[in-house]
Amino acid sequence: KRGLPMKREADLIDVWFDSGAMPYAQLHYPFENKLAFDKNFPADFIAEGVDQTRGWFFTLHAISCMLFDSVAYKNVISNGLVLDRNGNKMSKRLGNAIDPFESIDKYGADACRWFMISNAQPWDNLKFDIDGVEEVKRKFFGTLYNTYSFFALYANIDGFVYEESDVLISDRPEIDRWILSELNTLIILVESNYDKYEPTKVSRLIQDFVIDKLSNWYIRLCRRRFWKGDYNVDKISAFQTLYECLEKIAIISSPIAPFFMERLFIDLNNCSCKKNIDSVHLTDFPLFEENRIDKALEEKMDIAQKLTTMVLSLRKKHRIRVRQPLKRIMIPVINDNMRLKIKSIKDILLSELNIKEIEFISSDSEILTKKIKPNYRNLGPKYGKDMGLVTSKINQFTIDDIKQIEKDGKYQINSNITIELSDVEIFSSEIPGWEFISQDSLTVALDLSLTDSLIEEGISRELVNRIQNIRKDHGYKVTDKINIFVKKNEHIENAINNNLSYICSETLAKSLNFTDKINDEVNINLVDNISVSLQIKKI
């Protein structure tokens, strides 16, 4: 500082003993900075490798106890080792070492950080797999980026800059109230796990929310609200709800992914100017709003998601496209409460499953022959050495026993053991033309039969999808109107004529005309070797 030579301290007892004096030496305490020392001692937490158990970890406490009869830190994170993907120690000789700087250059620091934090607790050894980093970049950061891009696209079209007053939570649609309830539940869980130094649980909670709830459910169900209709209260509510989710995700994720979340927060704030803050890292951690948490609504929507996943898996099993409408599903219900819950999500199920009807039957209906088996995943951690007894008893259940556990939600094996409904899996035998599936306490059957009308509607939906792809390839804006010209084709004319209004509405087409000849036609394949030639023109 003054241009004078500096010399190393000669009176050094031991390097780790010297490091143990760090809390005082860094502040030149007790000669100065007493207030700063008193405010920050003992430290909230320290972190180092497990090899420091007898080094730095010990000497910090040893000196502190001698001087102040106090610990030097309240929490310690003892970092594990980074191993190769097979669990072996990395070594240049073995050729399994990964250059961290190359990984950061290729995938970004945040993707590497998120992979490491989400895959293993910091105190456990981590199997570092570059394919896992790529998956994190694609699935989590890619999904979050696409969600923001979706928001930005339609916010720019409608000029949304969050200048309107917040729509009251009571005036928002149920789907908005649901995602905000889930968001506030997430904030509680994330803050609790940060406080307990559990960053792995934090990253997994955030990841599940972004992928399964925000992107795969909320955006999917609300897509039309953003691009259809006038700029009204419903659309403003959708924009405000999605904005709040993105902003708070940026804040609560920033300790793990500081760079990506900084960019996300700044881009959002530049749009709204809601916060007079230059960085996400200077914001306060969001407070949860208890009045926005609705557990009954979360439970109801969880049922909708589970039923959707179950039925879509049946479609996949039988290779029936989601765009192909089906007639109905049949759901056995164990009580009126369950019936009311499913009725309240009927519109969501009809839309997401692309079906026309939902039929309810009682769980003891003669249509169903029910069977039961142990849910080993739940039973194992609960009953351990008693597993043999419990599973043997479940395998001997009669129809009356199955009805009892469905009705009561529990069943007494003996005086010491009572199992719950989640400890078993109940499923139904097959009925010709139907396919059954069971998960947890839910069973659903899908009618696989197809009528001419359903097939025609399926063709029209495939046609809409191909036209939308052509619009995108032509670089049309989402608001551009078009005219459609279709080459005459007896295989699809009925399907188009019987679904003309739907096709034109979905593609923003002013007209759709059949013609004998088309210039610059595009030939597209629809389904089952049915193809069509068409042309679209922007108006």
N, C-alpha and C positions, 0 to 999 in steps of 0.2 A: 504493500500500500504506500509506503514511504520510500521505496527503492532500496531498503536495507536487506541484507541477507537474513534468511530464516533458518533456524536449526531445529532438528528433531529433538523432542524432549528426551533427555538421557535417563531420567529417573522413571523407568517404566517397569512396573512389577510384572505384568502379564498382559498380553494384548486383549484377552477377553475380560480380565479384571478392569482394564482401562475402558473397554466398551461398556462395562457395567456402570461406569460413572457417567454415562451419556446424559441422563436426565438433568444432571447438575452442570456438567462441563459445557453443554450446548448453550446454556444461559449464563455461564460464568457465575453461577450461584455458589456460595451465599454472598458474594461480593457485590452483586447487583441483580436486578430483575426479580426481586422477591415476589412481587404481585403476580408476575407471569408464571413463576414457578408454582406458587400456591394454587393458581387457577388450573394448571395442567398436570399436577402430580397427585396421585399416581395416574399413569396413562390408562386410557380406556382399553387399548389392546396393542399388542405387538405381534409381529409375524416374522418367522425365520424357519430354516430347515430343522428337521427333527434332530440333526446332529448337534444342535445348540442346547439340548436339554441340560447337558453338564457344562455348557459354555456360557453363552450370553444370558439364556434364561435364568441360570443359577446365579451368576454374579450380579445381575440386576437386583434380584431379591436380596442376596447376601449383603450388599452394600447398603441397600435401603433399610433393611432390618437393623443393621448396626447403627446407622445414623438416625433413623426416624421411627424405628420399631413399626414399620409399615411395609406392605408389599409395594413393589415398583410399578406393577400393572395389574389390571383387573381381569383381563382376558388375554389368552395367547392362542394364536393360530400357528400350529406347527406344520409347515408345508410338507406334503409328500413329494415323491420323486416323479419326474416325467419319464415314462418308459415308452418303448416302441409299441406298435399296435398289437403285438403278441405278448406283451408284458415283460419283455427282456430289456435290460439296461442298454441305452443307446451307446454305440461305440463306432468310431470311424473305422476301426479294424474289421468289425463285422458288417460294415456298410449299411447299418440301420439307423444312423444318425440323421436327423432332419435339421436343416439350417433354419432357425426361427425367423431370420430376416427375409429369407426367400418366401417363407409362408406368409409373412406379414405383407410383403410387396405384392404377392399374388392374390391373397384373399382379404387383406385388410386386418388391422389390429383387432377391431371389434369382433370379427368372425372368429378369430383365434381365441380371444378372451372368452367369448360366449361359449364356444365349444368346451374349453377347459373348465370353466365354472359349472356348466350345466351337466357335464358328464361324470364328474367325481367331486366329492367334497374336497376342499383345499388340503385337508390333512390326510387324505388318501392318496395312494399312488395313482397316477393317471396314465392310461394307455392312449398315447397320442396317435390319432389316425387322421391323415390328411383328407381322406374321403369323408370323414365326419365333419371336418371344417367346411368342406364344400357343401355338405348337406345342410349345415347350419346357415351358411350364406344363402342357400337357395330357399330353404323352407321357412326359416324365421325372418331373416332380413329381407329376402325377396318378397315374402308375403306382406310384411309391414310396408315395404316400399310400394308395392302394388296397391295396397289399401290407401296410402297417402296419395298416390297418383290418381286413383279413382276419385278421391275427395277433391283434389286440385282441379281435375278436368271439369267436373260439373260445377264447382264453386266459381271457376272462371267464367263458365258459360252463363251462369245466373247472377254473377256479380256479388256473390256472398263474401262479405268482409267482416261479419259478426258485428254489424252496427245496430241490429235489432236487440231489444230487451230479451232476456232469457225467457223462453216459453216455459210456463209453469209446469212442474213435473206432473201435476194432475191433468194438464191439458195435452200431454204428449201421448202418442199411440202406445199400446202395450209393448210393442217390440222395442221402443226407445226406453221405456221404463225398465224393461228386462235387462238390456245391456248396461244401463247405468247402475242397476242393482248389482249386477255381476262385477262391474268396475269398482264399486265401493267395497264390495266383499274382497276383491283382489287387493285393494289398497290396505285393508286391515291385515290380510295375511302376509303381504309383502313387508309391511312395516314391522310386524311381529317377528318375521324371520330375519330381517336385517338386524333387529335389536338382539337377536339370539345368535348372530354371526353364522347364519345358515344361508349363504349366497346361492348354493346349489338349488335349494328349494325355491328361492326367489326366482331364479332364471327359468325354472320349469313351470312355475305358476304363470309367469308373464307369457312364456311361449305358448302354453295351452290356451290362454285367454286370446292372444292375438290370432292364432291359427284356427282353433276350433270354435270360438265364440264370436270374435269380431269379424273375421274374414269369411269363414266357411258357413256362418249362420246369419249374423246380422246383415252383412253386406249382401249376401245372397238373397235374403228375404226382402231387403229394402231397395234393391237396385232400381226398380221401376220408379220409386218415389223421387229419386234424384234426376231421372231423365224424362219423366213423363209429367204432364200437367203444368199448371201455373205456379208462379212463385208465391205460394200461400203459406199458411201457418204450418201445415203438415210438412212441407218441404223445408221450411226454416228449422223446424224441430229436428228433422233428419240431419241437416247440416250441423246444427249446434251439438247434437248428440255425438256425431262422428268426430267433430273437432275436439270435443272434450275428451273422448277416449284416446285420440292420438296424442293430445297434449300431455295428458297424465301418464300415458305409457312412456312418452319421451322422458318425463321427469323421474319416474320410479325405476326406469331401466338405465339411467345415465351412469350410476356407479359401475355398472358392468360393461356397458358399451358407450363410453363417453363421447366418441367422435360422431357416430351415426346419429345418436340422440341429440347431440348439439345441433346438427344440421336440420333434423326434423323439427326441433323446437323453434329454431330461428326462422325456418320457412313458414311455419304456422303463425308465429308471432308477427312476422313481417306482413302477413295477410290481415291480421286482426288488430295488431298493436294493443292487445289486451293487457300485456305486462310491460312495465317500464324497466325491463331487465335485458342485459346484453347476452346472457348465457344461461343455458339450462342448469349449469352448475352453481348458479347464484340464486336459484329459486328455492322457495320453501317446499318441503315435502308436502304433498297434498293431504289435506285432512279428509277423512271419510265422512260422508253425510248419512247419518243413521236413518233419517226419514226417507232416503232413497232405496234402502235395502228392503226387498220384498222376497222373503224366503219361499213363500207359497208360489210366487211367479217363477222364481228360479227352478223350483222343483217341477212345475208344470212344463216349462220349456225344456228341461232335461228329459222328460218323458217324450216330448216331440222329437228331440234330437236322437234319442235311442230308437224310437219307432222308425224314424227316417233311415237311420243306419241299417237297421234290421231288414227293412223292405228293400232297400237298394242293394243289399247283399244278395237277396233272393233274385232280384232282376239280373245281377251280374252272374249268378250261378246258372241261370237259364238263358243267358245271353239275350235278354230283352232290353233294348235301349231305353234310357230314361225318357227320351222324347216320344216313345210309343205309349200312348195312354192305355191304361188298363181299367177294367170295370170297377173293381172294389177290393177292399181288404176287410177281413173279419177279425174282431178283437174280443177275446173272452175277458169279461170284467168280473172282479170278485166282489165288488160292492158299488153302491150308488156314487160314492165319493170319487172312485176311479172313473166311473162313467162320465161324471160331470167334468172332471179334469180333461179327459180326452175330447169331450164335446167342445170344450172351450178352445182347443187347439185344432179343431176340425179343418178350418180354412187353410191353416199352415200345412197340415198333412195332405189335404187334397192337392194343393199346389206343388209341394215338394216331391210328393210321390207320383204325381201325374196320374191320379185315379179319380173316378167319378163318384164313388160312394164309400161310406164307412158303415159297416154293420156291427152291432154289438150282440153278443150272446152271453148268457150266464156261464160262469166258470164250471158249473156242474151239468152243462148241456149234454144231451146224449150224442150230439154231433162229435164231441171230443172224447177221445180216450187218452187220459192223462198218464204220464209216466214221470218218475222222479229219479234224480241221481245226486250224489253229494257234490257240493262245490268245494273241491279240494283247496283251491286258492284261499278261500275264507276259513275253512275248517282247520287247516294245518297250524297257523299261528295261534289259534284259540285253544285247541284241545290237545295238541302234542301227543302224549302217551295214550290218551283216550281215543285217538283217531279210529282205531280198529273197531271199538265198541260203537262209536257214533255212526260210522259209515255202514256197518253191518245192520244197525237198526234202520237207517234211512233206506237201505236196499230192500227191507222187508215191509216198507210202507204199503198200506192198502189204499184204495180209492178214498175211503173215509178219512184216513190219516192225511192224505194230500189236501182234501177239502179243509180239514181242521187247521193245518199250518197256513193255508191261503187265507182263511177267515181271520185267524187270531194273529198272524204274523210271527208266531213262535210255536214251539212244540217241545214238551218235556220228555227227554229221553229217560232220565231217572231223577232221583231226588236231588242230585248234584249238578246235572247237566240239562240245560234248556237251549235248544238251537233256535236260530232266527230264520226268517224266510230267505234272507240273503245267503244262508249257509247251504242252500239246496238249489238245484236247477230243475224246474218243472217244464215239461214240454209235451206236445200233443202228437199223436200218431197221424199219419197222412190221410187225406181224403182225396179221391180221384179228381184231378183238375185244379187242386189247390196245393200250395206249398206252405208248410208251417215253419216258424222259427221262434225260439225262445231265448230270452236273455234276462238275467236277474229275475224279477217277478213279472215280466211282460211276455206275452205270447201274441203273435199276430200271424194271420193266414192271408196269402195273396192269391186271388183268382187269376189264373194264367190264361183263361180263354180270351180269344180275340174275335170281334165282330168286324164286318166290312166297314162300318162307321168308325170304329176305333183305328183300324188300319189306315183309312183315309186321313184321319186327323194326325196320325203319326207321320204320314208322308208330308203333310202340310207343314208340320213342325220342322222336319228335316229340310224342307225347301226354304223356310225362313232362316234357318241357320246358315245355309249356303249363300243366300242373298246377303246376309249380314257380313259374311266373310268377303264377298265380292266388293261390298261397300268399303270395307276396310282396306282391301287391296287397291282400290281406286283412290284412296286417300280422302274419301268423303267425310265431312264433319258429321257428328252424331245428330245434328239438327237438319241436315240437308234432305229435302224431299226428292222423290224419284218417281219415274214411270218404269213399269216392268213389261217386257215383251217376251212371251213364251212360245216356242215352236210347238205347233199342235202335236199332241201325244196322247193317244187314247188311254194309256196306262195311268195317267195322272190327272186328266181333265176333270173327272168327278171329284177327286180329292181336292183340287184347287177350287172348283166352283162351290163345293159344299163348305169350304173354309175360307172363302175369299175375304171376308171382312177381317178375320184374324190375321191373315197374311199381310194385307195392306196396312193394318194398324201397327203391326210389329216392325215392319220394314220402312215405315213412313212413305208408303207408296200412294200416289194420287190415283193411279190406275194400273190395272193388270190386263193385258190383252193377249189373246192367242193369235198367232199369225202363221202363214205357210212357210215364210222364209225370213231369216234374220241375218243382217250383216254384222260382222264382228261378234258372232255368237260365242257364248261360253258354254261348254258341255260339262255338266256336273253329274256325278253319281249320287243317287239318293239312298235307296235301300234295296236289298234283294235283287240286284242287277237292274233296277229301274233307274234310268237316267233321263235328264232333261236338258234341252238347249235353250238358253235364254240370253237376254241382254237387258241391262239396266241403264237408264239415262237420268242424269241429274237435271232437275227442273231449274 
